[in-house]
C-alpha cells in the first residue's frame, strides 16, 4: 500500500517514524512518501521536503514567510496528485495539513489524521472542517475523545506515542559521549533559532549559581555546533546532539522550552521548569485566542500545575533561580515524582504506535 505522510516538525518526525515502523509490520508492501525528517527517512520514507524547511514559529514569523508557505502548499498538492497514494496520513501541523486534507478529500484520497491539532486550545471552529475532510482521527491525549464527541465526531484514542519512545529507549546506548564529573542540569531550549536565541542565554545564566553542577545542552539536529557555541564561547558548557534521552536519564533537573520536550522530561522522571517567551505581538494575539489554563502538556493532561511554568515577563533570572532551587530540594522532588507516576497512568499505557497502525490498516482494508 502507498502511504503519503506529512509531518512538519521534529516531534512529528519521531511519532511518524514509529508509526511507519509499525505499519511495515502489518503491511509487507508498505511504501512511504513523506514530508518529514531523518527518522522517517531511516524507516524507508522518500523525503519530499525536510521539516527544517517548514517550521515557522509564531504569528509574525508565519506572516514574514507566507509566500514560501503557499509555495510549499501548491507543491504538495501537485506531488500528491502525481503519486495518488492509497491514504494521506497527516501528523499534527494543522495550518498546513488541514489545507492539504481539504484538497485530498476533494480529490477522493482517503485522509487519516494522527495527533489532533490542538483545536481545544484555540480555533475550536476547526472541528467542523475536520469532520468534513478527515476520514479518521487518531488522538493521543485522554481528554480529546470527549472533546470531539461534543461535536458528534467519533475519534480513536490510541494513547501517547511518547510512552513508546521512552519505553523503547535502549539503556545500552546511554553514553553521552562527553566527560561528566558533576550532577547534570539539562538545558532543552527548543529546536528553532528564534526560541533558542531567546531562551538559551537566560537558561545558561543559572551556571553562576550552581558551580557544583554541570550544565548540558540538548542540541537540535537542525542547528549547527558553531551556532550553539556563540552562546558559551568560554567552552564550560557541554552540548550533545541526538542524545536527549540519555541526557534526561542522567539529569537531576531540567530547564525546558515549552513543547513536546516538557512531556518527555516528565516521562523520564526529571523535575523541570517550563520556559516560554514569544514576541510581544504574537503573545498578545495568542492571549486573546488561546483558551487553555496551561502551556505545558504535563499540566494540561493533569489539569493542574504540577510543573512550574514561567511565561513572558515571569521568565527572568531571579524567578528561574527560585524554581531551580525548589527542583533540587528533596521534598519538592518527591511530590513531583509521584505526580509523574499519575501522569503516565492518564496517558493510557504504551503501544500507541502499533495500536494506531493496526486501526489504520483495518480501516484501509475494510
N, C-alpha and C positions, 0 to 999 in steps of 0.2 A: 504494500500500500504506500502511496506517496503522501507524505506529511509536509506541510508548509508551516513553519513555526516562526513567530515574531516575538522577540524579547528585546527591550530597549535599554537594559542596564545590567550591572554586574550580578545583582541578586537574581534577576530573571534568567541570566545565563546559567547560574548554578541550578536553579529549580528545573529549568527546561532540559538541561543536560541529564539530570537524574530521571526525568520523565522519559526522555529518549532511551535511556538505558533500559528502563522497564518495558517500554514499547517493543524494543528489539527482542526481549524475552518472549513476548506474546506473538510477535509478527516477524517471522524469519525473513520476510521480503520487504521490510521497512526501508524506505528511502526518505531522507530528510533534506529539505532545502530551507535555509534559516537566515533570519536576521538575528544576530546574537554575538557570541564571543568565543573565546578559546576553548571553554569547557564543552560547548555544543559541538565545536569542530572536532574535539577529541572523541566524541561519540559518533562521528561519521557524518556530521552535518556539513553540507556545502554552504559556506557563509557568503551570503549575498552582500550584506553590509554589517560591519562591526558596530557593536553598541557604543563604542567610544566616539563614533561619528554621529550619534543620535541623541546623546544625553544633554539636554539643555535644562538648567535649573532655575526656577523662579519666573515670575511673570515678565520681568524686564528682559531677561536673557532670551526667553522664548520670542518676544517681540523683535529683538535685535537679529534673531536668526530665522525669522518667519519665512523668508524666501527659500532658504535651504530646507526647512521642514516641508514646505509644499512640494519642492522638487523631489524629495525623498518619497512623499506620498504618491506622487504621479509615477515615479519609477517603480514603486512597489506594486501598484495596480497593474502596470504593464507586465511586470515579471510574473505575477500570479496568473494572469490570463495566458501568458505564453507557456506556463508549466501545468496549468489545470490540475491542481492537487486533489486528492480524494477528500482531504479535510484541511481547513486552515485552523491552526491552534494558536491562539493569542495568549500571551503571558503578561498580565498587568499592563503597564504603559498605555493608559487609556486615551490620552489626547490623540495619539497616532492610531492605536489599534481599533478604536471604535469607528473611525473613518474607514479603515480597511474592512472592518466587519460589515459595514453597510454596503460597501462595494461588492464584497464577496457574495453576500446574500442576494444582491440584485442579479448576480451572475450565476446563481444556482450552485454555489460552492458551499458545502457544509461548514459551519462555524462553531468551534468549541472555544470556550474561554477558561483558562486555568489561572487562578489567582485573581479574584474580582478587583476591579477598580474600587477605590475607597469612596464610593458614592454615598455611603452612610455618613461620611465626614463632611462632604460638600458636593454640590451638584447632584442632589438626590433625584432631580428630574431625569437624569440619565437612565434611570431604571426603565423608563418607558421605551427608550431606544434599544436598550439591551434586550428587552422582551421581544422586540421586533426582529432584531438582526442576529442574535446569538441563539443557536440551536440548543446548546447545553453549556451550563455554567458550573464550574467546579470551585468551591470556596474553601478557604483554609483557616478561617477564623470562626470560632464557635457561634458567635452572635450573628454572623452573616446569613445563615439559613433562615433564621427568624425574621431578619430584616426583609429579605426578598419575599418571604411568604406573605408579608403585609401587602404586597403588590400582586398577589396571586401568581407568583412565579416560583416554580419548584426547582431548586438547585441541589447539587450534591455536596455535602460537607465531607471532605476527604482527610481532614487533619492537616497539620502544618508540616511541609516538607523539610523545614529546618531540623525537625527531630530526626529525620532520616540522615541528613547531612552530618549531624553531630554523632548519631549512633554509628554511622559507617566510618567515622573518622578513625584512622588506624593509629593506635597507640605506639606502633613500631616506628612511625615516621615523624616523631615529635621533636626531632632535633632542630633547634632554631638556627644552627649554623653560625652562631656567634658566642663569644665567651661572656658568661654571666656569673658574677660572684656576689650579687646582692639580690634581695627580693625585687620582683618586677612590678612596675606600674605600666600597664599597657595604654598606648595612645592610638585611638582609632578616629582619625579626623575626617573620614569620608573619602570619596573617590574622585570628586570633581575639583578642579583647581579653585573654583570660586569658594567652596566651603573650606578646603584645605588652607588656603591663604588667610582666611578669616579665623579659623579655629585653632590651627596648629600653634601659632605663636603664643596664644593665650594658654593652651594646654601645657606647652613647654615652660611657661613661666613658673610652674609648680616645682621645677627642678631645684631651685634655690632653697625651698622649704624642706625638702626631703633628701638630704645628702646621703642617707643610708639606703636609698632605693635606686634601682636602675630604670630609667625611662626608655621604653622600646616602642617605636612607631611601626604600625602596620601599614606598609606602603601599598598603594593601589597599583595594580598591574598596568593601568592606563597612564601612569605618570613615571617619570624617569628618576633615577637616583640623584642626578645632578639637581633636579628641581627641589627635592626634599632637602638637600644639603645646604641650600641657600638659607634655610631656617635654623640650622645649627652648624655654622662654619667651624666652631671650635671642636667638633667631632666627639663630643662627650655623650651624644645620644646615639643609640643603636637603632637601626632600621632593618626590617625584614620584609621580603616580598613573597607572596604566595604561601605565607606561614601564619595566617591569622589564627587558625585553630590551635597549633602548637603554642603560639604566644598566649592565647587565652588560657590554655590548660596550665601554663606555668605562672600566671599572674595573680598578684594579691588584690589588685583593684584595677579599674579601667576608667578612662575618660573617653566618652564615645559620642560621635556625631549622631544626631537623630536619624533613624533609618533602620534597615534590617539588622544592622550590627548590634543594636540595643538588645534584640531578642537573642541573637547568637551568644552575646556576652552572658545573658541570664541563663541560657541553657548550659553553659559551661560553669555556672555557679559562681561567677566573678562579680563581686559588688561593683556598681558602676554609678557614674554621674552622666546624665544625658545632656548634651550641649547642642544648642541651636541658635544661630544668628542668621537672619535673612536681610536683604536690602530693605531699606525703610519703606519704599513704595510697595514691594512685594509683600512685606509683612502687614502693612496697613490694609491691603486688599484682602489678604488671607484672613485677617481678623474679622472682616465683615462677612466672609463666606463660609469659613470652617465652623462646624457645629460641635466638634468633639471637645471633651474636657482635657485631654492629654495629647502629647505629640509622640510619645514612645509607644511602640507596640506592646511592651511589657505592661504598662499601666492601662492601656486600652483593653487588653484581654482580661486583666484582673479587675477592671472597673474601679480602681483606686490607685493612689500614688504609692507604689512600693519602692520605686527608684526615683531619685530626685531629678527633676527637670529644671535646668537653668536656661531661660529663654530670653533673647534680646538683651535688654539692659541688666537683667538679673545675672547674666553670664559675665562676670567680671572676676578679677584675680582674687579679691577678698572672699567672695562667695564660693568660688571654686575651692579655695583652701579649706574653708569651713566644712564643706561637704566631703572633701577628700579625707580630712581628719576623721570624720564620722565613719567612713568606709573602712578605715584602718583600725577602728575600735571594735573589740571583740563582741560587745553587746549588740551593736548595730549589725554586724556581720551575721550573727546567729539568727536574728529576726529575718534578715533579708534572704538567707539561705532557705529558711522554712517557707517563705513566700514563693521562692523559685520552685520548690517542690510542688506546691499547689498549682503554679503556672503550667508545669509540664502536664499535670493531670487534665487541666482545662483544654489543652491543645489536642487531646484526642488520641494520644499514643502514636507510635511510629508506623511506617508503612504507607505514608501518603502517596509517594510516587507510584508504587505498584498498584495501589487502590485506584488512583486516577487513571493510570494506563489501562487497567482492566475494564473500568467503566467505559472509557473511550472506545476500546476495541470492541466491547459488547455492543455499544450503540452503533458503531460503524458497520457491524455485521448483522444487525437486527433485520 
